[in-house]
């Protein structure tokens, strides 16, 4: 009888071990997929920071934003050689970097406060970009109906430059 009991017990160990191996394989596979999926964004950020440091004379970076409506822009927040807080707006091409003092315009938080006054369901993104040749905050959000909306605020004074609703 003892041999039968041991035989029944062994398959249970193999089943548990098999389940653990499958779970481990799924976790490792998921980590690999996430790593591969986030690599392009990481490369874009590294490229933008390199260009911002070279062309925009940033000595350190703190934030990274990305917009892609009509043209792709990467914005890097940081400090320049004079230790002033600045934004460097880098076009995808890497040419014509625009450097702005953060004190010369609206902060991201101020812009988000304006958006939250519209009672959105969810704010998706808020990034500094170039709109019609001028710096502007572009914000995407979902309204209460779940429809996609865009707001573009002029960087210098917060004027709404464009509003697209219910996409």
Buried (B, 14 or more C-beta within 10 A) or exposed (E): EEEEEEEEEEEEEEEEEEEEEEEEEEEEEEEEEEEEEEEEEEEBBEBBBBBBBEBBBBEEBEEBBBBEBEEBBBBBBBBBEEEEBBBBBBBBEBEEBBBBEBEEBBEBEEBBEBBEEBEBEEBEEBBBBBBEEEBBBBBBBBBEEEEEBBBBBBBEEBEEBBEEEEE
